[in-house]
């Protein structure tokens, strides 16, 4: 099975070329419209303040949510302190990784997490795997916007939580492809729309609003919506969009392959055809 020439919209940015190749390998007509860029927080005072407290022994546990964020945090701290100081300080804490990407970043520093959240690596799995932990003072490396449910869940259990913002997401410098994609999507020009992170939803809707078009009807009744996993699906659901497929593993390759394998039945079901 394959996409068989169907038009597929992807909003991936950092791995835009890769997702385009994956779609084309499954015989899809790929349109990749980058929807976001990662921007380090300039003069990251929160991260440097965290470093001071870390070196003073004020934390018992750290939650690392992304690989990019882990590396960015190390880089910010290394701008003021010796790089090895951060590594040695982390060795004294209970290190928790949300998934394989922060695990890989830790490995580069010669570190191994004590706890890794299982798939699909959302805040729910993090809270579940941390059930019963008695570490009091917890730092949380954030990515993009704060994960309020995670922070609230930790605080409800009596942890003293310190968010550590490291980078934020912004629209791409060139928004023309995303604007064009929003117009085409509103016009029902795509058979599939692939979402690999929840913020892609926000940025797509923002561009659609600025262009004066409404993409929600197409996503609800015409275009098959493929979501990378529960966090992304929850964001889509907030706008009344029910994802048509989630992969068996929250990875881009699985998402594209499994969507292509079921392409015909997904389209038929979405559009109400027998």
NUTISE-519046 format. One line per field, with one value per residue: residue number from 1; chain; z, y, x of N, C-alpha, C in turn. Coordinates in pm, whole numbers, always signed. Each point is the difference from the previous one (the first is absolute). Example, Ala and Ser with C-alpha at 12.3 -4.5 7.8 and 13.67 -1.06 7.14 Angstrom:
! NUTISE-519046
i	[1, 2];
ch	[A, A];
n.Z	[+780, -72];
n.Y	[-569, +105];
n.X	[+1319, -35];
ca.Z	[+0, +6];
ca.Y	[+119, +119];
ca.X	[-89, +82];
c.Z	[+0, +73];
c.Y	[+120, +109];
c.X	[+90, -77];
END
This chain:
! NUTISE-519046
i	[1, 2, 3, 4, 5, 6, 7, 8, 9, 10, 11, 12, 13, 14, 15, 16, 17, 18, 19, 20, 21, 22, 23, 24, 25, 26, 27, 28, 29, 30, 31, 32, 33, 34, 35, 36, 37, 38, 39, 40, 41, 42, 43, 44, 45, 46, 47, 48, 49, 50, 51, 52, 53, 54, 55, 56, 57, 58, 59, 60, 61, 62, 63, 64, 65, 66, 67, 68, 69, 70, 71, 72, 73, 74, 75, 76, 77, 78, 79, 80, 81, 82, 83, 84, 85, 86, 87, 88, 89, 90, 91, 92, 93, 94, 95, 96, 97, 98, 99, 100, 101, 102, 103, 104, 105, 106, 107, 108, 109, 110, 111, 112, 113, 114, 115, 116, 117, 118, 119, 120, 121, 122, 123, 124, 125, 126, 127, 128, 129, 130, 131, 132, 133, 134, 135, 136, 137, 138, 139, 140, 141, 142, 143, 144, 145, 146, 147, 148, 149, 150, 151, 152, 153, 154, 155, 156, 157, 158, 159, 160, 161, 162, 163, 164, 165, 166, 167, 168, 169, 170, 171, 172, 173, 174, 175, 176, 177, 178, 179, 180, 181, 182, 183, 184, 185, 186, 187, 188, 189, 190, 191, 192, 193, 194, 195, 196, 197, 198, 199, 200, 201, 202, 203, 204, 205, 206, 207, 208, 209, 210, 211, 212, 213, 214, 215, 216, 217, 218, 219, 220, 221, 222, 223, 224, 225, 226, 227, 228, 229, 230, 231, 232, 233, 234, 235, 236, 237, 238, 239, 240, 241, 242, 243, 244, 245, 246, 247, 248, 249, 250, 251, 252, 253, 254, 255, 256, 257, 258, 259, 260, 261, 262, 263, 264, 265, 266, 267, 268, 269, 270, 271, 272, 273, 274];
ch	[A, A, A, A, A, A, A, A, A, A, A, A, A, A, A, A, A, A, A, A, A, A, A, A, A, A, A, A, A, A, A, A, A, A, A, A, A, A, A, A, A, A, A, A, A, A, A, A, A, A, A, A, A, A, A, A, A, A, A, A, A, A, A, A, A, A, A, A, A, A, A, A, A, A, A, A, A, A, A, A, A, A, A, A, A, A, A, A, A, A, A, A, A, A, A, A, A, A, A, A, A, A, A, A, A, A, A, A, A, A, A, A, A, A, A, A, A, A, A, A, A, A, A, A, A, A, A, A, A, A, A, A, A, A, A, A, A, A, A, A, A, A, A, A, A, A, A, A, A, A, A, A, A, A, A, A, A, A, A, A, A, A, A, A, A, A, A, A, A, A, A, A, A, A, A, A, A, A, A, A, A, A, A, A, A, A, A, A, A, A, A, A, A, A, A, A, A, A, A, A, A, A, A, A, A, A, A, A, A, A, A, A, A, A, A, A, A, A, A, A, A, A, A, A, A, A, A, A, A, A, A, A, A, A, A, A, A, A, A, A, A, A, A, A, A, A, A, A, A, A, A, A, A, A, A, A, A, A, A, A, A, A, A, A, A, A, A, A, A, A, A, A, A, A];
n.Z	[+0, -52, -5, -93, +16, +117, +19, +47, +99, +12, +131, -20, +93, +117, -20, -56, -30, +121, +51, -78, +29, +128, -21, -68, +95, +59, -106, +93, -33, +40, +93, +17, +96, +18, +124, +30, +86, +39, +96, +23, +125, -56, +39, -4, +59, -45, -112, -7, +34, -87, -84, +41, -9, -123, -25, +51, -80, -73, -76, -2, -92, -122, -62, -90, -63, -45, -108, -86, +87, +12, -130, -22, +98, -45, -119, +47, +74, -110, -29, +120, -6, +57, -120, +53, +37, -114, -68, +73, -19, -127, +15, +68, -115, +25, -108, -49, -95, -79, -68, -116, -36, +115, -14, -130, +36, +94, -91, -76, +115, -38, -16, +98, -50, +117, -65, -81, -43, +8, -115, -49, +116, +50, +41, -55, -97, -12, +16, -88, -73, +33, -14, +116, -93, +83, -119, +84, -28, -90, -89, -83, -86, -29, -85, -84, -3, +121, +55, +0, -74, -59, -12, -38, -81, -29, -15, -63, -42, +8, -130, +29, -91, -69, -77, -98, -45, -111, -70, -97, -32, -123, -67, -112, -33, -83, +16, -115, +14, +126, -40, -97, +90, +84, -102, -36, +126, +16, -113, +99, -12, +131, -24, +37, +132, +6, +127, +20, +26, +124, +6, -81, +86, +104, -54, -33, +114, +55, -85, +26, +128, -8, -62, +109, +28, -16, +67, +101, -84, -70, +110, +15, -130, -40, +63, -32, +131, -22, +121, +37, +82, +124, +25, -117, +24, +122, -58, -90, +101, +50, -127, +65, -5, -49, +51, -125, +34, +93, -11, -24, -55, +94, -118, -65, -1, +122, +29, -79, +41, +124, -18, -66, +93, +69, -94, -79, +99, +31, -128, -28, +113, -30, -124, +85, -71, -50];
n.Y	[-120, +111, +123, -69, +93, -36, +112, +11, +64, +41, +21, -108, +41, -43, -87, +120, -3, -47, +81, +94, -46, -5, +114, +52, -56, +58, +58, +86, +89, +18, +71, +50, +47, +32, -38, -28, +76, -66, +83, -10, -7, +118, -6, -129, +102, -57, -33, +122, +48, -86, +36, +125, -25, -48, +92, +65, -101, +85, -102, -80, +59, -45, +61, -81, +97, +61, -62, +72, -7, -129, -11, +65, -72, -109, +42, +31, -110, -64, +91, -52, -131, -68, -56, -41, +126, +24, -70, +50, +115, -35, -41, +110, +14, -20, -58, +74, -92, +91, -19, -61, +112, +28, -128, +24, +111, -73, -94, +106, +20, -126, +33, -60, +14, +34, +87, -83, +100, -93, -65, +99, -7, -1, +113, -70, -46, +126, +50, -91, +21, +121, -81, +60, +78, +0, +12, +93, +36, +37, -12, +77, -62, +123, -15, +99, -20, +53, -115, +74, -97, -6, +130, +8, -107, +54, +119, -63, -57, +132, -15, +51, +60, -9, +69, -61, +116, -69, -34, +81, -25, +31, +86, -70, +34, -102, +72, +38, -101, +42, +126, -35, -74, +103, +79, -80, -9, +130, -3, -80, +56, -30, -119, +38, +16, +17, -28, +56, +111, +22, +61, -103, -54, +54, -29, -117, -9, +39, -73, -101, +37, +14, -116, -2, -116, -97, -57, +39, +53, +35, +42, +49, +32, +52, +72, -112, -4, +5, -53, +59, +55, -45, +55, -38, -120, +19, +54, -96, -83, +86, -27, -108, -26, -103, -27, -27, +32, -84, +14, -121, +78, +91, -54, +90, -91, -35, +128, +25, -99, +15, +130, -17, -89, +100, +57, -101, -86, +69, +17, -126, -36, +82, -40, -100, -50, -89];
n.X	[+84, -56, +53, +64, +96, -50, -66, +124, -58, +126, +2, +75, +86, +46, -97, -11, +128, +24, -93, +52, +119, -35, -61, +102, +73, -105, +58, +37, -92, +125, -65, +122, -78, +128, -33, +128, +60, +107, -31, +131, -35, +7, +126, +3, -58, -113, +61, +53, -119, -53, +97, -20, -129, +21, +94, -103, -36, -73, +45, -108, -77, +32, -101, +53, -64, +109, +45, -72, -99, +29, +23, -114, -55, +62, -40, -120, -3, +43, -93, -28, -23, +98, +10, +115, -13, -63, +89, +98, -62, -19, +126, -18, -70, -127, +53, -100, -14, -57, +114, +13, -60, -61, -36, -19, -64, -57, -20, -27, -63, -13, -128, -63, -122, -48, -77, -66, -76, -94, -9, -77, +60, -122, -58, -99, +79, +41, -122, -38, +109, -46, -104, -18, +54, +104, +62, +42, +125, -91, +98, -69, +80, -44, -98, +19, -131, -23, +37, -108, -56, +119, +16, -129, +18, +116, -55, -99, +112, +10, +31, +118, -75, +112, -85, +64, -50, +14, -105, -36, -122, +37, -74, +4, +123, -12, -110, +55, +88, +6, +9, +82, +64, -13, +31, +100, +34, -22, +68, +33, +118, -3, +53, +125, -8, +131, -29, +119, -66, -42, +118, +18, -86, +61, +117, -48, -65, +114, +71, -84, +1, +132, -17, -78, +59, -87, +99, -75, -89, +106, +60, -122, -14, +115, +90, +60, -20, +132, -8, +113, -92, -23, +119, +45, -48, +46, +107, +4, -22, +88, +28, -43, +130, -65, +119, +32, +126, +42, +133, +44, +92, +22, +22, +75, +97, -34, -5, +103, +75, -44, +18, +115, +30, -58, +74, -30, +15, +110, +30, -29, +59, +101, -13, -17, +102, -83];
ca.Z	[+0, -5, -19, -137, -63, +80, +41, +143, +60, +124, +57, +67, -29, +15, -81, -116, -114, +29, -7, -141, -61, +50, -66, -141, -7, +9, -118, +30, -59, +126, +19, +133, +34, +136, +79, +123, +16, +139, +24, +137, +74, +11, +137, +76, +142, +80, -2, +79, +140, +34, +16, +132, +102, -19, +56, +145, +55, +37, -69, +20, -123, -118, -109, -131, -87, -141, -27, -40, +119, +87, -57, +9, +139, +25, -71, +73, +126, -34, -35, +121, +89, -70, -46, +86, +126, -19, -2, +136, +84, -36, +55, +139, +0, -71, -134, -64, -142, -53, -108, -54, -44, +111, +37, -92, +37, +123, -35, -53, +114, +86, +106, -24, +91, +93, -34, -135, -20, -113, -109, -105, +51, +31, +141, +79, +30, +96, +133, +44, +35, +118, +113, +121, +19, +113, -22, +29, -83, -136, -111, -123, -123, -85, -143, -50, +108, +120, +8, +125, +68, +66, +116, +101, +56, +91, +119, +78, +78, +104, -46, -24, -142, -64, -146, -58, -144, -72, -132, -32, -140, -70, -140, -85, -52, -124, +25, -126, -25, +96, -40, -120, +41, +69, -100, -74, +91, +12, -127, -8, -101, +53, +45, +131, +72, +97, +110, +80, +132, +24, -34, -142, -7, +34, -102, -120, +21, +1, -137, -66, +44, -62, -143, -13, -43, +109, -33, +89, -67, -80, +90, +71, -83, -132, -1, +103, +95, +62, +118, +49, +130, +85, +28, -122, -19, +96, -49, -111, +54, +55, -109, -60, -104, +49, -85, -63, +23, +76, -27, +110, +77, -32, -79, -130, -97, +24, -34, -145, -53, +40, -67, -140, -7, +16, -65, -68, +98, +80, -81, -13, +128, +30, -88, +11, -109, +41];
ca.Y	[+120, +124, +117, -12, +130, +94, +123, -9, +120, -17, +129, -20, +104, -43, -120, +21, -78, -141, -41, +3, -124, -111, +5, -34, -143, -70, +43, +115, +130, +69, +144, +22, +142, +16, +80, +52, -3, +1, +119, +7, +122, +81, +39, -83, +23, -107, -115, +32, +0, -141, -53, +42, -81, -138, -13, +18, -122, +28, -87, -144, -71, +82, -63, +50, -30, -12, -5, +133, +83, -44, +54, +147, +35, -17, +105, +126, -3, +2, +136, +68, -93, -112, -98, -118, +32, -38, -146, -51, +35, -90, -133, -3, +5, -102, +53, -62, +36, -23, -98, -35, +113, +46, -107, +12, +121, -32, -92, +81, +60, -107, -19, -94, +33, -103, -32, +40, -22, -90, +54, +96, +106, +124, +39, -101, -108, +55, +0, -138, -63, +69, -26, -48, +54, +94, +117, +115, +119, -53, +94, -51, +67, +18, +21, +72, +55, -83, -113, +28, -121, -67, +81, -8, -135, -11, +82, -65, -108, +60, +38, +140, -6, +116, -11, +57, +19, +0, +58, +17, -23, +113, -26, +8, +133, +8, -64, -13, -138, -37, +74, -64, -130, +26, +31, -123, -92, +51, -32, -147, -47, -109, -122, -34, +101, -72, +85, -67, +64, +74, +141, +14, +31, +141, +86, -14, +75, +143, +44, -4, +117, +119, -5, +11, -127, -91, -136, -98, -91, -101, -95, -77, -82, -33, -35, -97, +61, -95, +62, -76, -62, +54, +143, +67, -29, +79, +138, -2, -19, +128, +75, -83, -84, -136, -64, -124, -106, +18, -118, -94, +62, +143, +34, +50, -108, -81, +82, +5, -137, -57, +79, -44, -137, +2, +124, -8, -17, +123, +101, -42, +19, +142, +68, -65, -92, -141];
ca.X	[-84, +75, -85, -51, -13, -79, +68, +29, +59, +77, +36, +128, +98, +138, +20, -87, +46, -18, -141, -35, +51, -81, -131, +18, +31, -128, -76, -83, +32, +32, +20, +55, -5, +53, -93, +58, +145, +44, +81, +52, -33, +121, +39, -94, +23, -61, +90, +119, -42, -10, +136, +50, -66, +45, +134, -13, -60, -139, -94, +13, -37, -22, -73, +45, -113, +38, +143, +45, +0, +110, +125, -4, +23, +144, +72, -21, +76, +142, +40, +46, +69, +65, -97, -1, -69, -140, -6, +24, -115, -110, +28, -46, -145, -77, -25, -116, -10, -135, +2, +132, +81, +84, +93, +114, +75, +72, +108, +109, +70, +47, -98, -108, -111, -46, -138, -41, -143, -27, -82, +39, +89, -70, +7, -72, +94, +95, -60, -21, +126, +53, -89, +65, +136, +0, +86, -84, +27, +3, +15, -60, +46, -116, +19, -116, -82, +4, -91, -71, -48, +112, +41, -106, +1, +113, -27, -105, +63, +83, +133, +31, +33, +63, +10, +122, -19, +127, -21, -140, -35, -56, -30, +120, +27, -76, -129, -75, -47, -103, -122, -53, -55, -126, -101, -29, -70, -137, -65, -11, +95, +83, -66, +54, +79, +83, +43, +102, +9, -124, +10, -30, -143, -17, +57, -84, -124, +35, +19, -130, -76, +58, -33, -144, -58, -34, +45, -61, -95, +71, +66, -101, -87, +52, +142, +39, +93, +92, +62, +115, -23, -106, +9, -42, -143, -76, -8, -94, -135, -45, -61, -103, +58, +26, +102, -45, +97, +124, +83, +22, +108, -4, +119, -41, +0, -119, -117, -19, -19, -128, -104, -2, -52, -146, -43, -129, -109, -9, -70, -140, -66, -7, -96, -129, -27, +7];
c.Z	[+0, -8, -141, -62, +77, +43, +152, +47, +128, +46, +76, -43, +4, -88, -126, -118, +21, -14, -144, -72, +44, -71, -146, -17, +10, -109, +32, -71, +117, -17, +143, +24, +143, +80, +122, -5, +148, +20, +144, +65, +23, +145, +99, +150, +88, +6, +84, +149, +49, +26, +136, +111, -9, +66, +152, +66, +36, -71, +30, -129, -113, -106, -130, -104, -146, -13, -36, +122, +97, -49, +12, +143, +34, -64, +71, +126, -28, -43, +121, +90, -82, -36, +94, +133, -8, +6, +140, +92, -29, +58, +142, +11, -54, -134, -63, -143, -51, -108, -56, -39, +115, +49, -87, +36, +127, -29, -53, +112, +96, +116, -42, +96, +93, -39, -142, -14, -121, -110, +45, +52, +22, +148, +88, +39, +100, +141, +52, +48, +124, +124, +119, +23, +109, -17, +9, -104, -143, -101, -126, -118, -96, -146, -53, +114, +121, -5, +133, +68, +73, +125, +112, +68, +100, +129, +88, +86, +105, -42, -10, -142, -50, -150, -49, -151, -72, -140, -26, -150, -58, -141, -82, -52, -130, +20, -127, -27, +93, -32, -123, +33, +69, -100, -78, +85, +16, -126, -27, -109, +47, +42, +142, +57, +115, +105, +88, +133, +16, -43, -150, -20, +22, -113, -131, +15, +5, -141, -77, +37, -67, -149, -24, -50, +122, -41, +80, -71, -81, +90, +72, -90, -131, +4, +114, +87, +67, +110, +55, +132, +85, +25, -119, -23, +94, -47, -117, +50, +60, -105, -75, -113, +61, -89, -53, +23, +88, -27, +122, +90, -41, -71, -142, -104, +15, -43, -150, -56, +33, -61, -146, -15, +6, -79, -58, +100, +86, -75, -11, +128, +32, -79, -8, -114, +49, -57];
c.Y	[+125, +117, +5, +137, +103, +120, +3, +129, -37, +136, -5, +107, -53, -121, +5, -87, -148, -43, +5, -126, -120, -5, -43, -148, -86, +48, +111, +124, +96, +151, +19, +150, +18, +99, +63, -4, +12, +119, +0, +131, +78, +42, -69, +10, -110, -122, +26, +5, -144, -59, +36, -85, -146, -22, +19, -120, +13, -88, -147, -79, +100, -82, +66, -44, -17, -9, +137, +91, -35, +57, +152, +46, -13, +112, +134, +3, +6, +139, +77, -91, -107, -106, -120, +26, -41, -152, -57, +30, -93, -139, -15, -4, -129, +60, -80, +50, -34, -108, -16, +121, +63, -106, +10, +121, -23, -91, +76, +65, -105, -29, -99, +32, -115, -49, +49, -30, -90, +71, +8, +125, +133, +32, -102, -116, +47, -4, -142, -63, +65, -19, -56, +51, +107, +115, +126, +111, -43, +115, -65, +82, +6, +11, +68, +62, -94, -113, +9, -125, -75, +76, -10, -136, -20, +77, -62, -113, +53, +34, +152, +10, +132, -22, +69, +16, +12, +57, +10, -22, +126, -44, +3, +142, +23, -77, -25, -144, -43, +70, -64, -135, +17, +30, -125, -99, +44, -31, -149, -58, -116, -118, -38, +123, -72, +98, -78, +69, +92, +146, +23, +36, +149, +90, -10, +83, +150, +54, -1, +122, +126, +5, +10, -126, -89, -142, -106, -90, -108, -106, -88, -99, -48, -56, -97, +62, -110, +71, -91, -71, +77, +152, +82, -20, +80, +144, +9, -9, +129, +86, -83, -87, -135, -65, -133, -115, +51, -124, -89, +45, +148, +47, +32, -110, -89, +75, -3, -139, -53, +78, -42, -138, -3, +114, -8, -11, +124, +108, -35, +24, +147, +68, -73, -91, -144, -66];
c.X	[+88, -99, -57, -30, -82, +85, +13, +68, +72, +48, +132, +100, +142, +32, -87, +41, -27, -145, -49, +43, -85, -135, +13, +35, -126, -96, -100, +49, +21, +8, +48, +7, +51, -84, +62, +152, +31, +93, +50, -39, +128, +22, -94, +26, -60, +92, +124, -33, -17, +139, +57, -60, +42, +135, +0, -68, -146, -102, +30, -22, -12, -72, +43, -102, +36, +151, +55, +9, +112, +132, +6, +27, +149, +80, -13, +87, +150, +48, +51, +84, +72, -103, -10, -73, -147, -15, +16, -117, -118, +21, -54, -152, -60, -38, -114, -8, -140, -2, +140, +85, +80, +98, +125, +85, +81, +119, +121, +82, +54, -93, -108, -114, -34, -139, -27, -149, -21, -78, -145, +71, -71, +15, -71, +93, +105, -56, -17, +129, +62, -87, +80, +141, -4, +99, -86, +15, +29, +13, -56, +49, -118, +38, -126, -77, +7, -102, -74, -55, +111, +41, -103, -1, +113, -26, -108, +55, +96, +142, +11, +56, +58, +6, +128, -22, +134, -14, -149, -20, -60, -38, +128, +19, -75, -130, -80, -45, -112, -132, -64, -63, -134, -112, -41, -79, -146, -80, -10, +90, +86, -86, +42, +71, +70, +52, +98, +28, -119, +7, -23, -147, -22, +48, -78, -127, +26, +15, -132, -83, +52, -31, -150, -68, -23, +38, -73, -102, +69, +63, -102, -73, +61, +143, +31, +110, +82, +76, +109, -27, -99, +6, -48, -150, -88, -15, -96, -144, -56, -68, -104, +49, +34, +105, -51, +95, +113, +84, +16, +115, +6, +127, -46, -8, -123, -125, -26, -31, -139, -117, -12, -61, -154, -64, -140, -115, -17, -76, -149, -78, -20, -113, -134, -36, +12, +124];
END
